[in-house]
């Protein structure tokens, strides 16, 4: 703020302009700069999370910023009279602080990433979905073959419920060889709750299909 000082000369002195009377000076005390607080990083976990703690005294005050679902949450930062923000525009004005909870991202893990099968036969592998967070996720596991004339995969769609981030939920996928060649299978997961979860990053399984298996015999009739 601004302050007024009255100065009176001692006997025998005069001001630099040769005046001898009392003078009044105005002085200004600047506000102290304060940094805007940072939000706590958070990802959806099904529980309420504190993104910014409440502050009831000091440079500024604000109510706590809390939230459960993924999204943005806001509160007003109210400056006390002797302070200003250290950066940005309107440094002496109150500010709206917005913090966010990010979506959780489920994961898919395969028991194997490649396999070989004879045409007309089948092999299997498992796809395990985990929630990627502290709660469970539901959704649809998808499986598709890039070249169905070489190999197919089933089930193409599986409903998943209650997949946690510890053991998750496993689904057995069956690969059927159709004709000689190779095909890339794509395994995906789409959550039901798209407001709080991202789609899982899709993973792939490479399958090679053979039309026969060579078997050699020794001259004495034993397999080699």
C-alpha positions in Angstrom: 0.0 0.0 0.0 0.9 3.7 0.1 2.2 5.5 3.1 2.9 9.2 3.9 5.9 10.4 5.8 6.3 13.9 7.2 9.9 15.0 7.6 11.0 18.0 9.7 14.5 19.4 9.4 16.8 19.7 12.4 18.0 23.1 13.3 20.8 24.4 11.0 19.8 22.2 8.0 18.0 22.8 4.7 16.8 20.6 1.9 18.8 20.3 -1.3 16.5 22.7 -3.0 17.3 25.3 -0.2 13.9 24.9 1.4 13.7 24.9 5.2 10.1 23.9 5.8 8.5 20.5 6.6 8.1 18.1 3.7 5.8 15.3 3.0 6.9 12.1 1.2 4.8 9.3 -0.2 6.2 5.7 -0.1 4.8 2.6 -1.6 5.2 -1.0 -0.2 4.9 -3.5 -3.0 2.9 -6.7 -2.6 4.9 -9.9 -2.1 4.8 -12.3 -5.0 3.5 -15.8 -4.5 3.4 -18.8 -6.9 0.1 -20.4 -7.8 -0.2 -23.8 -6.2 0.2 -27.0 -8.2 -2.4 -29.7 -8.5 -1.7 -33.3 -7.4 -1.5 -35.7 -10.4 -4.4 -38.2 -10.2 -5.8 -41.0 -12.3 -9.3 -42.5 -11.8 -9.3 -45.2 -9.1 -13.0 -45.3 -8.0 -12.4 -43.3 -4.8 -12.5 -39.6 -3.9 -9.1 -38.0 -4.4 -7.7 -34.6 -3.1 -6.2 -32.7 -6.0 -5.4 -29.5 -4.0 -5.4 -29.2 -0.2 -7.5 -26.5 1.5 -5.6 -23.4 2.6 -7.3 -21.2 5.2 -4.6 -18.6 5.9 -1.4 -17.0 4.5 -0.8 -15.6 1.1 -4.2 -16.9 -0.3 -7.0 -19.1 0.7 -9.0 -21.8 -1.1 -11.3 -24.7 -0.4 -10.0 -28.2 -1.1 -10.4 -29.5 -4.7 -11.6 -33.1 -4.6 -13.1 -35.4 -7.1 -13.9 -39.1 -7.8 -14.7 -39.4 -11.5 -12.3 -38.5 -14.4 -12.7 -34.8 -15.3 -12.0 -31.3 -14.2 -12.6 -29.7 -10.8 -12.3 -26.1 -9.8 -12.1 -23.7 -6.8 -11.3 -20.0 -6.3 -7.9 -18.9 -5.0 -8.5 -15.8 -3.0 -5.5 -13.5 -2.6 -4.9 -11.8 0.7 -4.3 -8.0 0.4 -0.5 -8.0 0.8 0.2 -10.5 -2.0 0.1 -10.9 -5.7 0.7 -13.8 -8.1 4.2 -14.2 -9.4 3.3 -14.9 -13.0 0.5 -14.5 -15.5 -1.9 -11.6 -16.1 -4.1 -9.8 -13.5 -1.6 -10.7 -10.8 -3.6 -8.9 -8.1 -6.9 -10.7 -8.9 -8.4 -13.9 -7.5 -7.9 -16.9 -9.7 -9.9 -20.0 -10.6 -7.7 -23.1 -10.1 -8.7 -26.2 -12.1 -7.3 -29.7 -11.4 -8.0 -32.9 -13.3 -8.4 -36.6 -12.7 -7.3 -38.5 -15.8 -8.9 -41.6 -17.2 -7.5 -45.0 -16.2 -6.1 -47.2 -19.0 -6.8 -51.0 -18.8 -4.1 -53.4 -20.0 -4.1 -56.6 -22.0 -1.5 -59.3 -21.5 -1.2 -62.4 -23.7 0.1 -65.8 -22.6 2.1 -65.9 -25.9 2.6 -63.5 -28.8 3.0 -66.0 -31.6 2.2 -69.6 -32.5 2.2 -72.2 -35.3 -0.8 -74.4 -36.3 -1.5 -77.0 -39.0 -4.4 -76.1 -41.3 -7.6 -77.6 -40.0 -6.2 -77.8 -36.5 -6.4 -75.3 -33.5 -4.1 -73.8 -30.9 -5.1 -71.6 -28.0 -3.7 -68.6 -26.0 -5.1 -66.5 -23.2 -5.7 -62.8 -23.1 -5.9 -61.2 -19.6 -7.5 -57.9 -19.0 -6.5 -55.8 -16.0 -8.1 -52.5 -14.9 -5.0 -50.4 -14.7 -6.2 -48.8 -11.5 -7.5 -49.5 -8.0 -10.9 -50.6 -9.0 -12.5 -53.1 -11.4 -13.4 -52.6 -15.1 -16.0 -54.1 -17.3 -16.1 -54.1 -21.1 -15.7 -56.1 -24.3 -12.6 -58.0 -25.4 -12.3 -58.2 -29.1 -10.3 -60.6 -31.3 -9.8 -60.4 -35.0 -7.6 -62.0 -37.7 -5.9 -59.8 -40.2 -6.1 -62.6 -42.9 -9.1 -64.8 -42.3 -8.3 -66.9 -45.4 -5.2 -68.1 -43.4 -6.4 -68.2 -39.8 -9.5 -67.3 -37.7 -9.8 -66.6 -34.0 -12.7 -67.1 -31.7 -14.5 -65.9 -29.7 -14.4 -62.6 -31.6 -16.2 -60.8 -28.8 -16.2 -61.6 -25.0 -18.0 -59.7 -22.3 -15.6 -58.9 -19.4 -16.8 -58.0 -15.9 -14.9 -57.4 -12.6 -11.4 -57.3 -14.0 -9.1 -55.9 -11.2 -5.5 -54.8 -11.5 -4.1 -57.8 -9.7 -5.1 -61.1 -11.3 -7.4 -59.5 -13.9 -9.8 -61.6 -16.1 -8.5 -64.2 -18.6 -10.2 -65.3 -21.8 -9.1 -68.3 -23.9 -8.8 -67.5 -27.6 -8.9 -70.4 -30.1 -6.9 -70.0 -33.4 -8.0 -72.2 -36.3 -5.6 -72.8 -39.2 -7.3 -72.4 -42.6 -4.5 -72.3 -45.2 -0.8 -72.0 -45.4 0.5 -68.6 -44.6 0.6 -66.1 -41.7 -1.8 -63.7 -40.1 -1.7 -61.1 -37.4 -4.4 -61.3 -34.8 -5.4 -58.1 -33.0 -6.7 -58.3 -29.4 -8.5 -55.2 -28.1 -10.5 -54.1 -25.1 -13.2 -51.4 -25.0 -14.5 -50.4 -21.5 -18.2 -50.0 -20.8 -17.4 -46.9 -18.6 -15.8 -44.7 -21.3 -16.1 -41.6 -19.0 -13.5 -43.0 -16.6 -11.5 -45.5 -18.8 -9.6 -45.2 -22.0 -9.5 -48.1 -24.4 -6.7 -50.6 -23.8 -3.7 -50.4 -26.1 -4.4 -53.3 -28.5 -1.9 -56.2 -28.6 -1.1 -58.6 -31.4 -0.5 -62.4 -31.9 1.3 -63.7 -34.9 0.1 -67.0 -36.2 1.8 -69.2 -38.9 -0.3 -71.9 -40.6 1.3 -75.0 -42.1 -0.5 -77.4 -44.4 1.4 -80.5 -43.2 3.9 -81.7 -40.6 6.9 -83.6 -41.8 7.7 -86.8 -39.9 10.9 -88.7 -40.5 11.5 -92.4 -39.6 14.7 -94.2 -39.1 15.4 -97.4 -41.2 14.7 -99.5 -38.1 11.2 -98.0 -37.7 11.9 -95.6 -34.8 11.1 -91.9 -35.0 14.0 -89.5 -35.3 
